[in-house]
Amino acid sequence: MKKFAIEIKWGIIFTIVSLVWMFIEKALGWHDEKIAQHAIYTNIFGIVAVLLYVLALLDKRKNFYKDQMNWSQGFVSGVIISIVVAILSPLAMFITHEFITPDYFDNAITHSIEIGNKREDAEAYFNLNSYMLQAFFFSLTVGIVTSAVVALFVRKK
């Protein structure tokens, strides 16, 4: 377990930062009056996510691999971070939608219907169980791809 302490730390940091991002989205109105822009602006978090992976892999390189890390070591480290984030993502979704922005699903369903979608389809997509499942698989998939790319840039012989 100590071997993966840095990855666990960064998985927790990533989850906390994603919760802070939800507060920012809510404060900017992307979960209510500006929900039509949410699908576009929420993607800005991708920049933050990549930065967190860079910082995490640099931390691993410096503090575990004595400033020398090859691609596969960085990739494995990133995959472990992605697994931690994926495991924590249902909890983050619960916190987000129960405490930070409890009206998000109602607002998203209403907006979806307004732009021509069927209520049943909107309700099937915009609910806590659906978002928990989506968050788990999205964070795992995108995290693995991000790990592969970031590991190319932070490797050092």
N, C-alpha and C positions, 0 to 999 in steps of 0.2 A: 504493500500500500504506500509505503514511503517513497517508492520508486515513481509513483504517479502523483505525488503531493502537489507538484506544480500544475499539472493538468486539472486536478480537482479544484485547486484554488482558482484557476482561470475560468473553469466552468461555472463556478459560483459567481465570480466577478461578472462574467458575461450575462448571467441570469439577472443579477442585480441591476446592471446597466440597462438591460432590456425592460425591466420594470420602471426604471427612471424614464426611459424613452416613452413608455405608455403614459406616464404623467405629463410629459411634454406634449405628446399628441393630444391628450385630453385638454390640456391648457390652451392649445392652439385651435381648439374647436374641431379637430379632425374626426371626433367621435360623435359629434352632434350637428351643430349648424353648418359645418363645412365638410360633412361626411362624404359629399360627392368627390372631394379631392383626396380623401384618405387613401385610396388605392394607389395613387400616384406618389404622394408625399411620404407614405410609410416606407417606401423603398430607400429613402435617404439613410435609413438605419443600416443598410448594407455597407455603407462606407465605415460606419462605426464598428460594425461586426468584423470587417476585414482588419481594421486597425487593432482591434482587440486580439485577433489571431496573430498578427505580426508581433505585438507586445508579448503575448504568451510564448510564442516560439523563440523570441529573442531571450526571454527569461529562462526558458528551458536550455537554450544553447549556452548561455552564460553561467548559469548556476548549477547545471547538472552535467553538461558535456564539456565543461572547462573551455568554453568559447570555440569549440570545434564540433560541428554537427553536420552529418551528411543529410541528403534529401530524405532517405527512408526513415531516419531517426526523427526528423522534423515532421514527416507525414504521420508516422505512428503517434507522435505526441498530439498532433492536431486531431487525429481520429479519436483519441481518448477524450480530448476536450469536447469534441462533438457528441460523444456518447454521454458525457456528464451533462452537457446542455440539454440533450434530448430527454434524459431521465428527469431533469428538473423542469422541463417545459410544461408538463401538465399542471404542476404546482404554480408556475408563473402565470399560466392562463387562468387558473382559478383565482389567484390573487388579483389579476388584472380585471377580470369580469365580475368579480364579487365586490371588490373594494375600490378600485381605481376608477372604473368606468362601467358601472352596473347597467346603464341604459344603452350601451353600445349595440347589443344585439337587436333590441327593439328599433333603434334608429337605423341600423343597417338593413333590417327587414323592410321597414317603411321606405327607405330610399330605393331598395332593390325593386319593390313593387312599383314605385313611381317611375322607374325607368323601363318598365315593361315586363319584368319577370313575374312568374306565378308565385303566389304566397307560399304554396307548399314547397316549392323549390328553394325559396329564400329561407324559410324556416328550417329546412333540412340542412342548409349550408351554414346559416348564422345561428349557431348554438354552442354551448360550452363543450359538449362531447365532441362535436365535429372539429372545433378549434383545437382542442387538446390533441386529438389524433393528427390533425394537420401540422401542428407545431412540432410534435414528436418527429414525424417523418421528414418535414421540411428542414428542421435544424440538423438532423442526422445527415441527410443527403447534401444539403448546401454546405454544411460544415466539413464534410469529407472532401468535396470539391475545393473548397477554400483552403483546406489544409494542404492539398496537393500543390496548389499554386503558390501559396505563401511559403511553403517549405523550399521551393525553388529559389526564392529570394533571400531567405535567411540562412541557408546552408553556408558553412564555412569550414575550410580545411585547415 
